[in-house]
């Protein structure tokens, strides 16, 4: 097993503080633009394009198994229909270690009716050696209401990576929703310090059934399956980890 590193709270809170600082830096100018216009000929002008803030905690869950883990996957954005600043974060805490930490700050602009172009920075920050990446991708709503995203990354020392994700909300009733979800990762070079191999690295698939107590708060149960491939699989085995896991999950889905 890998030795424990510094307390996970330090690397975990750093990207959130960076994202919060970035949001606060744009709030004053946006607020000023959204003020009253005394020159409007018929009183106060209307601002249909005022910036708003949205936070979605898509997954906030406990994963049961041989080694229980706490995991999250959330995103937030601030802006209007044309310009948005996104912040995304996901990670897992298992046996006192912060793992799989991925945090992104992205500029977002629509390129089609249902798709946005996103570009910015990604930081892999957890108890393993950190990595930084440039990010460029798309996110949106595909036909049949599939939520999809595909992002390419460029890192140091000629490293490249790619991530694709798709999910779908199947309404069993007005409040009961079944969500299948799949995510896949590729890397151009192996990174032994982070336990990542080249080529297809891993595929994660989940099936979660949530009940919306309110539209903004929904507890759920489900299954999460993770399978690693190639060198990533060999790194996991060498570190005493199971490269093929199926875990029961329980958590909450919430947004503001």
HUBELBEL-V248664 format. One record per residue. N is the residue number from 1. RES is the residue in one letter. PHI is phi in degrees with one decimal (NA if undefined). Layout:
# HUBELBEL-V248664
{{N RES PHI} {N RES PHI}}
This chain:
# HUBELBEL-V248664
{{1 X NA} {2 X -73.2} {3 X -70.5} {4 X -70.8} {5 X -108.4} {6 X -61.4} {7 X -50.8} {8 X -68.5} {9 X -65.5} {10 X -67.6} {11 X -67.4} {12 X -68.0} {13 X -81.2} {14 X -57.8} {15 X -64.9} {16 X -67.1} {17 X -65.8} {18 X -62.1} {19 X -63.8} {20 X -64.3} {21 X -60.4} {22 X -63.9} {23 X -65.8} {24 X -65.0} {25 X -68.6} {26 X -98.7} {27 X -61.4} {28 X -57.9} {29 X -65.5} {30 X -67.8} {31 X -64.7} {32 X -64.8} {33 X -66.6} {34 X -90.7} {35 X -77.2} {36 X -71.4} {37 X -113.5} {38 X -67.3} {39 X -86.5} {40 X -61.4} {41 X -68.5} {42 X -123.6} {43 X 92.4} {44 X -64.5} {45 X -76.5} {46 X -89.5} {47 X -125.0} {48 X -74.1} {49 X -111.9} {50 X -66.8} {51 X -69.4} {52 X -133.4} {53 X -118.0} {54 X -138.2} {55 X -125.9} {56 X -125.4} {57 X -99.2} {58 X -68.8} {59 X -134.6} {60 X -145.3} {61 X -145.5} {62 X -105.4} {63 X -109.9} {64 X -81.5} {65 X 169.5} {66 X -57.2} {67 X -124.0} {68 X -62.5} {69 X -142.3} {70 X -106.6} {71 X -134.8} {72 X -144.5} {73 X -151.2} {74 X -139.2} {75 X -151.6} {76 X -141.4} {77 X -143.9} {78 X -134.7} {79 X 152.0} {80 X -123.9} {81 X -70.5} {82 X -105.8} {83 X -127.5} {84 X -138.7} {85 X -110.1} {86 X -104.7} {87 X -132.6} {88 X -123.9} {89 X -147.4} {90 X -148.7} {91 X 178.7} {92 X -149.0} {93 X -116.6} {94 X -137.6} {95 X 54.8} {96 X 78.5} {97 X -111.6} {98 X -92.5} {99 X -128.8} {100 X 55.8} {101 X -75.7} {102 X -134.2} {103 X -135.4} {104 X -133.6} {105 X -120.1} {106 X -134.7} {107 X -91.1} {108 X -126.0} {109 X -145.8} {110 X -67.1} {111 X -121.3} {112 X -157.2} {113 X -57.7} {114 X -119.2} {115 X -132.4} {116 X -118.5} {117 X -96.1} {118 X -128.6} {119 X -147.8} {120 X 170.5} {121 X -125.9} {122 X -123.7} {123 X -126.0} {124 X -91.7} {125 X -124.3} {126 X -160.0} {127 X -81.0} {128 X -92.4} {129 X -54.5} {130 X -76.0} {131 X -138.4} {132 X -119.4} {133 X -141.4} {134 X -87.8} {135 X -123.2} {136 X -152.4} {137 X -169.1} {138 X -130.2} {139 X -147.3} {140 X 175.5} {141 X -112.7} {142 X -84.0} {143 X -53.1} {144 X 68.2} {145 X 65.2} {146 X -86.5} {147 X -81.6} {148 X -132.8} {149 X -150.1} {150 X -144.6} {151 X -135.0} {152 X -108.0} {153 X -130.2} {154 X -125.0} {155 X -116.0} {156 X -79.0} {157 X 56.5} {158 X 70.9} {159 X -85.6} {160 X -132.4} {161 X -148.4} {162 X -147.5} {163 X -138.4} {164 X -133.4} {165 X -143.9} {166 X -146.0} {167 X -148.3} {168 X -149.2} {169 X -98.9} {170 X -101.8} {171 X -81.7} {172 X -82.1} {173 X -155.0} {174 X -67.2} {175 X -121.8} {176 X -100.0} {177 X -130.0} {178 X -105.3} {179 X -121.8} {180 X -82.2} {181 X -150.3} {182 X -140.3} {183 X -143.6} {184 X -135.4} {185 X -127.4} {186 X -126.6} {187 X -137.3} {188 X -80.6} {189 X -132.8} {190 X -75.9} {191 X -135.2} {192 X -61.6} {193 X -67.5} {194 X -110.0} {195 X 68.2} {196 X -115.8} {197 X -101.7} {198 X -82.7} {199 X 79.9} {200 X -63.8} {201 X -93.7} {202 X -160.8} {203 X -127.8} {204 X -115.4} {205 X -134.7} {206 X -142.0} {207 X -136.7} {208 X -126.6} {209 X -112.7} {210 X -116.9} {211 X -121.0} {212 X -82.7} {213 X -60.4} {214 X -131.0} {215 X -63.5} {216 X -100.7} {217 X -145.2} {218 X -144.4} {219 X -70.7} {220 X -149.0} {221 X -130.6} {222 X 174.2} {223 X -129.1} {224 X -128.4} {225 X -117.7} {226 X -128.4} {227 X -130.2} {228 X -105.7} {229 X -131.4} {230 X 56.6} {231 X -63.9} {232 X -61.5} {233 X -63.8} {234 X -66.3} {235 X -62.6} {236 X -62.2} {237 X -63.3} {238 X -63.7} {239 X -89.5} {240 X 81.6} {241 X -100.6} {242 X -83.4} {243 X -78.7} {244 X -138.6} {245 X -121.6} {246 X -131.0} {247 X -128.2} {248 X -79.6} {249 X -125.2} {250 X -141.7} {251 X -167.7} {252 X -132.4} {253 X -117.1} {254 X -146.5} {255 X -150.7} {256 X -135.5}}
